[in-house]
């Protein structure tokens, strides 16, 4: 049966098309709580917008749930901690509305500069009063940008085309980066004193709430016009209304409010305030982008792939193309390590060597951690809960990188110390065969091997002597187990030897024990490296 994707609110047809071929797509009215909880009982993924509440109760009602997707930027209606505790991935569409939001800020700034809204309302009311609504030009003016994140940069690039002087306040951006954008970095106080227009583009955090209040508005350049299309509460609405009433601020464009929905604000009393009902993301293009983005993320998540837009994954972010093929390798090495070790290690180090370390490879540690616990715990192990499982068991997982190459362009090793003092390691690489990536083990506990990391692998350690290969083959053949591949590695003739077998079906504990006993093996284990 195909995984079930539950769509709780309207989604773009193109987004549904992304999911329709591989999944059982179902629909429910997310605002109908009983219907939602009932539908969630069979859902592997749920996609919402802003009206559906996915809280702890909803997550508990969905035993198969793997991913919650919010087709938008905010996550106010998703209880992320509850999802994380269950190992459920939460994704959103962080870049879907950035163009729309930047354009909305530009629109508000222009409307405030030219008194567009009030002039339009007056004309429709039968008044032709051109002189009353005389505005100001933007060209040659100083525009202060508070926050040079993705939306702030887009706003700055667009408003620069009007021939403005740009200054910005952002303590987290380097001056060289600002200079590349044609923006001069200044302190917040200097920005307030110099700007003819101020546009705010900050996230809402405890540090930014009330950033511009009565004290800040007392030092602004007289006649300044202020735009907030970012988050409500960044500007104190009452303080801004007071400053407008006193004439210190010539006007404002406001799209966001401290409490929403908002139908009453002291700012609504002024003709020189353009107020809109949080329209920053309200374009057809932004809605379509959000739907497509989360549909693709859901597809990746349900296929067991890494999802860059997961908000509750420790190593989130875009994965470089050179790193991506190593993700399944690292996870399989984690699974093989646990099998060879025979249990959970006290500490583990994921070592990455080769040219790939010029990129951020921290996600490989996460993938290996996921593999380490996949056969240890009963619950589903995901990119979300793998670090928590390690922490609960006191397993420290570290990452080291080495630029020098070996005989392989890139090599990943999972090396761990066991509680009894032993050290175990498993290494592997990815090679290319035509258009296909081939994952190989290259080393198992100090033995050099070269065998595909796929299917079910059986590891037998014994003292080298004639007839062992035949004995194992005969025993497995009698049990109806087909051997797809076999490799024998030894340190020296007659010495310790490792036999690695790829078999077509899982060996029960009794059969694995019988195979080990038949050759006097000192250790026997099996790792399921089949794709999930």
C-alpha positions in Angstrom: 0.0 0.0 0.0 1.3 3.4 -0.9 2.0 5.9 1.9 -1.0 8.2 2.7 -0.5 12.0 2.3 -3.3 13.9 4.0 -4.0 17.4 2.6 -5.9 19.4 5.2 -6.2 22.7 3.3 -6.2 24.0 -0.3 -3.1 23.2 -2.2 -2.0 24.1 -5.7 -2.9 21.5 -8.4 0.8 21.3 -9.4 1.7 20.4 -5.8 -0.8 17.6 -5.7 0.5 16.4 -9.0 4.0 15.9 -7.5 2.5 13.5 -4.9 -0.2 11.8 -6.9 1.9 9.2 -8.7 3.7 7.8 -5.6 1.3 8.3 -2.8 -2.4 7.8 -1.7 -3.5 11.5 -1.6 -6.5 12.1 0.6 -8.3 15.3 1.6 -9.9 16.5 4.8 -11.1 19.8 6.2 -8.4 20.6 8.7 -10.8 23.0 10.6 -13.2 20.1 11.3 -11.3 18.7 14.3 -13.1 15.3 14.6 -12.7 14.6 10.9 -9.0 15.6 11.0 -8.2 13.4 14.0 -9.9 10.5 12.3 -8.1 11.0 9.0 -4.8 11.3 10.7 -5.0 7.7 12.0 -3.9 6.4 8.6 -1.7 9.3 7.5 2.0 9.1 6.8 2.2 12.8 6.1 -0.1 15.8 6.5 0.1 19.1 4.7 -1.5 22.2 6.2 -1.5 26.0 5.7 -2.4 28.3 8.6 -5.9 27.2 9.7 -5.2 23.6 10.7 -3.8 23.0 14.2 -1.3 20.1 14.4 -0.7 19.9 18.1 0.3 17.1 20.5 -3.2 15.6 20.3 -3.2 15.5 16.5 0.3 13.9 16.4 -0.8 11.3 19.0 -3.7 10.4 16.7 -1.4 9.6 13.9 0.7 6.5 14.7 2.2 6.3 11.2 3.0 10.0 10.8 6.5 10.7 9.5 6.2 14.4 8.3 4.1 17.5 9.0 4.4 20.1 6.2 3.3 23.7 6.5 2.8 25.3 3.1 4.1 28.6 4.1 6.8 30.2 6.3 5.4 30.4 9.8 4.9 27.4 12.1 2.6 28.9 14.7 0.0 26.2 14.1 2.4 23.2 14.4 3.6 22.0 17.8 7.2 21.3 16.8 8.4 20.0 20.2 5.7 17.3 20.2 6.5 16.3 16.6 10.2 16.1 17.4 9.6 13.9 20.5 7.8 11.5 18.2 10.5 11.6 15.5 8.1 13.3 13.1 9.8 15.7 10.7 8.4 19.2 10.4 9.0 21.1 7.1 7.9 24.4 5.8 8.6 26.6 2.7 11.0 29.2 4.0 11.7 30.9 0.6 8.3 30.6 -1.0 7.1 34.1 -0.2 10.3 36.1 0.0 9.8 37.8 -3.4 6.1 38.6 -2.6 7.1 39.9 0.9 9.8 42.2 -0.6 7.5 43.5 -3.2 4.8 44.2 -0.6 7.3 46.3 1.3 8.1 48.2 -1.8 4.4 48.7 -2.6 3.8 50.1 0.9 6.7 52.4 0.7 5.6 53.8 -2.6 2.0 54.1 -1.4 3.0 56.0 1.7 5.3 58.3 -0.2 2.6 59.3 -2.7 -0.5 59.1 -0.4 -2.0 56.6 -2.8 -4.5 54.9 -0.6 -6.1 58.0 0.9 -6.2 59.8 -2.4 -7.9 56.8 -4.0 -10.5 56.7 -1.2 -11.1 60.5 -1.4 -11.6 60.3 -5.2 -14.1 57.4 -4.9 -15.9 59.5 -2.4 -16.3 62.3 -4.9 -13.4 64.5 -3.9 -10.9 65.9 -6.4 -8.2 67.4 -4.1 -4.8 67.0 -5.9 -2.9 69.5 -3.6 -4.0 67.7 -0.4 -2.3 64.5 -1.5 1.0 65.9 -2.7 3.7 63.3 -1.9 7.5 63.0 -2.0 9.9 61.4 -4.5 12.1 58.4 -3.4 15.0 59.3 -5.7 17.9 60.7 -3.8 16.5 59.8 -0.4 18.1 57.7 2.3 16.4 54.4 2.8 17.2 52.5 6.0 16.8 48.7 5.9 16.5 47.1 9.3 17.6 43.5 8.7 19.5 42.2 5.7 18.2 38.7 5.5 16.8 37.2 2.4 13.8 39.5 2.2 15.8 42.5 3.3 18.3 41.9 0.5 15.6 41.6 -2.1 13.9 44.8 -0.9 17.3 46.6 -0.9 18.0 45.5 -4.5 14.6 46.7 -5.7 14.5 50.0 -3.9 18.1 50.8 -5.1 16.7 51.0 -8.6 14.9 54.2 -7.6 18.3 56.0 -7.2 18.2 55.8 -3.4 21.1 55.8 -0.8 20.9 52.6 1.2 22.0 52.1 4.8 21.2 49.1 6.9 21.3 47.8 10.5 22.1 44.1 10.9 24.6 42.9 13.5 24.8 39.5 11.9 26.0 40.4 8.5 29.6 41.2 7.5 30.4 44.7 6.2 32.0 43.2 3.0 28.7 41.4 2.2 26.7 44.6 2.7 29.2 46.5 0.5 28.6 44.0 -2.3 25.0 44.9 -2.1 25.7 48.6 -2.2 24.6 49.1 1.4 26.4 50.9 4.2 26.1 49.2 7.6 25.4 51.5 10.5 24.1 51.2 14.0 20.4 51.3 14.7 20.5 54.8 16.2 22.4 56.2 13.2 19.9 54.6 10.9 17.0 56.1 12.7 18.5 59.6 12.6 19.5 59.5 8.9 16.8 57.7 7.1 14.0 59.3 5.1 12.3 55.9 4.8 12.7 52.9 7.1 11.7 49.4 6.1 11.9 46.5 8.6 12.8 43.0 7.7 13.6 41.1 10.9 12.3 37.8 12.3 10.2 38.0 15.5 12.4 36.9 18.4 12.5 38.0 22.1 15.4 40.4 21.1 13.5 42.0 18.2 10.0 42.5 19.8 9.5 46.2 20.4 12.8 47.0 18.7 11.3 50.3 17.5 9.3 51.9 20.3 8.8 55.3 22.0 12.5 55.8 22.7 13.6 55.0 19.1 10.8 57.0 17.5 11.9 60.1 19.5 15.2 60.3 17.6 14.0 59.6 14.1 14.6 62.1 11.3 11.6 64.4 11.1 9.3 63.4 8.3 10.4 59.8 8.1 8.1 57.2 6.7 8.2 53.7 8.2 7.2 50.4 6.6 6.7 47.1 8.5 5.8 44.1 6.3 7.9 41.7 8.4 6.3 40.7 11.7 3.8 42.3 14.1 5.2 43.6 17.3 8.6 44.7 16.0 7.2 48.3 16.0 5.2 49.5 19.0 1.9 50.4 17.3 0.8 52.9 19.9 4.2 54.6 20.0 4.1 54.8 16.2 0.6 56.3 16.3 1.7 58.9 18.8 4.7 59.8 16.6 2.4 60.2 13.6 0.0 62.4 15.6 2.8 64.6 16.7 4.1 65.0 13.2 7.5 63.4 13.8 6.7 60.5 11.5 5.1 61.6 8.2 3.4 58.3 7.4 3.6 54.5 7.7 2.9 51.4 5.7 1.8 48.5 7.9 1.0 44.9 6.9 1.5 43.1 10.2 0.2 43.5 13.7 1.0 42.4 17.2 -2.2 40.5 17.4 -3.9 39.1 14.3 -6.5 39.1 12.9 -6.5 42.8 13.6 -9.5 45.0 12.9 -8.8 47.8 15.4 -5.5 49.7 15.8 -4.6 53.2 16.8 -2.9 53.4 13.4 -6.1 53.1 11.5 -7.2 56.6 12.5 -4.6 58.3 10.1 -5.1 59.0 6.4 -1.2 58.8 6.0 -1.1 55.2 7.2 -1.5 52.5 4.6 -2.8 49.4 6.4 -3.2 46.0 4.8 -4.3 42.6 6.3 -1.0 40.7 6.3 -0.7 40.4 2.5 3.0 39.8 2.3 2.6 36.2 1.1 -0.8 36.7 -0.5 0.1 36.2 -4.2 -0.8 33.3 -6.4 2.9 32.8 -7.1 3.8 32.6 -3.5 1.0 30.2 -2.7 2.0 27.9 -5.6 5.7 28.0 -4.6 4.8 27.1 -1.0 2.7 24.2 -2.1 5.3 22.9 -4.6 8.1 23.2 -2.0 6.4 21.3 0.7 5.1 18.6 -1.7 8.7 18.0 -2.8 9.8 17.9 0.8 7.1 15.4 1.7 8.1 13.2 -1.2 11.8 13.3 -0.1 10.8 12.5 3.5 8.6 9.6 2.7 11.3 8.2 0.4 13.8 8.3 3.3 15.8 11.1 1.8 17.3 14.1 3.6 15.0 17.1 3.6 16.9 20.5 3.5 13.8 22.4 4.7 13.2 20.3 7.8 13.0 22.7 10.7 13.6 20.1 13.5 16.6 18.4 12.0 19.9 19.3 13.6 21.9 19.4 10.4 19.3 21.2 8.3 20.1 23.3 5.2 21.0 22.7 1.6 23.2 19.6 1.1 25.9 20.0 -1.5 25.5 17.9 -4.6 28.9 16.2 -3.9 27.8 15.3 -0.3 24.3 14.0 -1.2 25.5 10.5 -2.6 27.3 10.0 0.7 24.1 10.2 2.8 22.9 6.6 2.2 26.5 5.4 2.5 26.9 7.0 6.0 23.5 5.5 7.1 24.4 2.1 5.9 27.8 2.3 7.6 26.0 3.1 10.8 23.8 0.0 10.4 26.8 -2.2 9.5 28.8 -0.8 12.5 26.1 -1.8 15.0 25.9 -5.3 13.5 29.6 -5.8 13.6 29.9 -4.3 17.1 27.1 -6.4 18.4 25.5 -3.6 20.3 25.6 0.1 21.0 29.0 1.8 21.3 30.0 4.2 24.1 31.3 6.7 21.6 31.4 7.0 17.9 33.4 9.1 15.4 32.3 9.6 11.8 35.4 10.3 9.8 35.2 11.9 6.3 38.2 12.0 4.0 38.7 13.5 0.6 37.7 16.4 -1.6 34.2 16.4 -0.3 35.3 18.0 3.0 35.5 21.3 1.3 31.7 21.3 1.7 29.7 21.1 5.0 29.5 17.4 5.7 27.8 17.6 9.2 24.8 15.9 7.8 26.8 12.7 7.3 27.2 12.5 11.1 23.4 12.7 11.4 22.9 10.0 8.7 25.3 7.7 10.4 23.6 8.2 13.8 20.3 7.3 12.2 21.9 4.1 10.9 23.4 3.3 14.3 20.1 2.9 16.0 17.9 1.6 13.2 18.1 -2.0 14.4 18.5 -1.2 18.1 15.2 0.5 19.0 11.6 -0.5 18.2 10.5 3.0 17.3 11.0 4.5 13.9 14.4 6.1 13.6 14.5 9.3 11.6 16.8 12.3 11.0 14.7 14.0 13.6 15.0 11.7 16.6 18.3 10.0 16.0 20.3 12.6 18.0 17.9 12.3 20.9 18.2 8.5 20.8 22.0 8.8 21.0 21.7 11.3 23.9 19.3 9.1 25.8 21.8 6.3 25.6 24.8 8.4 26.4 26.4 7.8 23.0 28.6 10.6 21.9 28.8 11.0 18.2 31.6 13.2 16.8 32.7 14.2 13.3 36.2 14.6 11.9 37.3 15.6 8.5 40.5 15.1 6.6 41.3 16.8 3.2 43.9 14.3 2.1 42.6 11.5 -0.2 43.2 7.8 0.0 42.9 5.3 -2.9 39.3 6.5 -3.0 38.3 10.1 -3.8 36.0 10.1 -0.8 35.9 7.8 2.2 33.6 7.6 5.2 34.5 5.7 8.3 32.3 5.0 11.3 34.6 4.2 14.2 33.5 3.5 17.8 34.7 2.5 21.2 32.6 -0.3 22.9 31.9 -0.5 26.6 34.3 -3.5 26.9 37.2 -1.4 25.5 37.2 -2.8 22.0 37.3 -0.5 18.9 35.3 -1.3 15.8 35.3 0.4 12.5 33.5 0.2 9.1 34.4 2.2 6.0 32.9 2.7 2.6 32.8 4.8 -0.5 30.6 5.7 -3.4 31.6 4.9 -7.0 29.8 5.7 -10.2 28.7 3.1 -12.7 27.2 4.9 -15.6 24.3 7.0 -14.2 24.1 4.9 -11.0 25.9 5.5 -7.7 27.3 2.3 -6.2 27.9 2.1 -2.5 30.7 -0.2 -1.3 32.2 -1.3 1.9 36.0 -1.0 1.8 36.9 -2.0 5.3 35.3 -3.9 8.2 37.0 -3.9 11.6 40.4 -3.7 10.0 39.9 -6.1 7.2 40.2 -4.7 3.7 37.1 -5.7 1.6 35.3 -4.5 -1.5 31.7 -5.5 -1.5 28.4 -3.8 -2.3 26.6 -2.3 0.7 23.2 -3.6 -0.3 20.9 -6.4 0.7 21.6 -8.4 3.8 25.2 -8.8 4.8 26.5 -11.6 7.0 29.9 -11.3 8.8 31.7 -14.4 10.1 35.1 -14.2 11.8 37.1 -17.4 12.2 40.6 -18.9 12.0 41.7 -19.4 8.4 41.6 -23.0 7.3 40.6 -25.1 4.2 37.0 -26.0 3.6 35.3 -23.1 5.4 33.7 -21.5 2.4 32.2 -24.8 1.2 30.9 -25.6 4.7 29.1 -22.3 4.9 27.7 -22.5 1.4 26.4 -26.0 1.9 24.7 -25.1 5.2 23.0 -22.0 3.8 22.0 -23.8 0.6 20.4 -26.6 2.6 18.4 -23.8 4.4 17.3 -22.4 1.1 19.3 -19.2 1.5 20.9 -17.9 -1.8 24.3 -16.3 -1.6 24.5 -13.3 -4.0 28.1 -12.4 -3.2 31.0 -13.5 -1.0 34.4 -12.2 -0.1 37.0 -13.5 2.3 39.7 -11.3 3.8 42.5 -12.4 6.1 45.4 -10.8 7.8 47.7 -13.8 7.0 47.5 -17.4 6.0 46.0 -19.4 8.8 45.3 -16.3 10.8 42.2 -14.4 11.7 39.7 -14.2 8.7 36.6 -12.3 7.9 34.0 -13.8 5.5 31.4 -11.3 4.2 28.3 -12.7 2.5 25.5 -11.0 0.7 22.4 -13.1 1.0 18.9 -12.7 -0.5 16.9 -13.2 2.7 17.3 -12.6 6.4 19.0 -15.3 8.4 17.2 -16.2 11.6 19.2 -16.2 14.8 19.3 -20.0 14.8 20.6 -20.3 11.3 23.3 -17.6 11.9 24.3 -19.4 15.1 24.5 -22.7 13.2 26.7 -21.2 10.5 29.0 -19.8 13.1 29.2 -23.1 15.0 29.9 -25.1 11.8 33.2 -23.2 11.2 34.1 -22.4 14.8 33.5 -18.7 14.2 34.5 -16.3 17.1 31.9 -13.7 16.0 28.9 -13.7 13.7 26.5 -10.9 12.8 24.2 -9.7 10.1 23.4 -6.2 8.9 20.2 -5.4 6.9 21.4 -2.8 4.4 18.3 -2.9 2.2 16.9 0.4 1.2 14.1 1.4 3.5 
